[in-house]
């Protein structure tokens, strides 16, 4: 009996490890940290597309997509907040690091509000649209204004170190 229980535990751990590897793989194989950030942004926007294509009758689908979006944004934010923003701050761009971190508070607020809202509500999709607009503004700021000079200022070795740290953090929540 003990052997069966141990085998079950080992199997469960192996499956969880495999799931985590599958979730983190796209980011890990994207290239460096900046490529991974852009890919994660693209994947989040694809979830918004799917969510915005639902109707008020698609309650279960909305709930499932919101859960996926919440997980994707949570994992992404965890990596940014624990690696990228501190590295940006250490590089000397404290104002942008603090502003981006502040934006994440509103991301969490939108996710909380959408989670609490009835998925059949006629106000659900307008709130999703407002949320998406905020996310798109945040993405534009990161991808076009803040991260390019930060990435360019670092050496290949420094970017590789940040990439390794970002992948490690992402794996924790994958």
N, C-alpha and C positions, 0 to 999 in steps of 0.2 A: 504494500500500500504506500509506503514511504517513497519507494522508487517511482511509482506512478505520479505522486504529487510532485516530486522533484523534476520529473520529465515534463510535467505540465508547466511548472515554473520556468524551466529552461526554454520550452517552446514559446511561452508567452513573452519572455524577454527577447528571444530571437526575432519574433514577429514584430515586436515594438521597435527594435533596432532597425529592422528592414523597412518599416513604415517611416521612421525618422529619416533614414537614408534616402528613401524615395522622395520625401517631401523637400529635403534640403538639396537634392541632386541638381535641380535646375539652376539654383543659385550658385552652387559650388562649381558647376561646369560652365557657367556663363562667361567666365574669364576672371577679371579682377573685381574688386568690391564695387566699383562704379558700374560695371556691366551688370552685375548681379542686382544692384539697386534698380537700374532701368528695367530689367526683366521683371522684377517683383512689382514694379509700378504697372507695367503692361498687364501682368496677370491679374492684379487688383482691378484695373479698369475693365478687363474682360468679365470679371464677376459682377461689376456694376452693370455692364451691358446685359448680362443674363437677368439680373434682378430687375432692371428697368423694362425688360421685355415681358414681365409677368403682368397678370391682371389681378383684380381684387379677389377673384375666385381661387387663385393659385396660392392659397394660404400655406400649405405644406411646402411647396417649392420655395416660396419666399423665405420661410423659416430656415430651410436647409441652405439656401444661398447666403442668407445673412450669417449663418453659423460659419460657412466657408470664408466669407469676407472678413468676419471678425477674427478668425484664426489667421488668415493671411496677413491682415493689417497688424495684428498683435505680434506675430513673429517678426514682421518687417520692422515695426516700431522698436521691439526689444533689441534688435541688432543695431538700429540707428542710435538709440538712446544709450546703449552700453558700449558701443565701439565708435561709430562714425561721428557723433556729435562731440564726445569727449576728445577725439583726435582733432576735430575741427577747432575746438576750443583751445587745445594745446598748441595748435598751429598759429593761434593768435586771433582767430575769428570768433570771439566770444559772443558778439551781438547776434550773428547769424545762428550760431549753435543754440543760443538761448531762445531765439525766435522760433526756430524749427521745433525745438523741444516743447515750447509753448503751444504750437500748432497741434501737437500730438494730444494735448489735453482735450482739444475740441473734437478730435477724431474719436476719442474714447467717449465723449459726451454724446456725439451722434450715434455711436454704436449702442450706447445705453438707452437712448431715447427710442431708437428703432426697435430694439429688443423688447421694450415695454409696450410699444404701440401694437394695437391689433393689426395683424398682417392683412386683414380684409379691409382695413380703413382706407377711405378715399384720400386720406392725407399721407399714406405711406409712400407712394411714388414721388409726390412733390418733396417730401423730406429726403428721400434717396437722391433726388436731383440736386437739392441744395448741398447735400453731403458731398456728392460727386464734384460739384463745382469747387468746393473747398479743397478737396483732394487734388483736383487738377491744378489748382493754383499752387498748392504746396509742391507738387511734382515739378511744375514748370520752374519754380524758384530753385529747387534742388538741382534739377538736370541742366538748366540753362545758365544760372547765375552763380550759385554757391559752390557746387561740387566740381565743376570743370577747373577753375583755377587752383582749388585745393588739391585735386588729383594731379594736375600738371606740376605743382610745386614740389611734390614728393618724388623721391628717387624710386627706381624700380623696386629696390629692396624694401623701402618704406611702404610702398603700395602693396607689396606681397605680404608684408607683416600685417597690415590692416585687413587685407583679404582673408588671411588665415584666422585672425581674431573674429572677423565678421562671420565666417563660416562656422566657427566654434559656437558663437552665440546663437546663430540661426538654428543650429542643430539641437540646441537645448530645448527650443520650443517647437521644433518640427514635429 
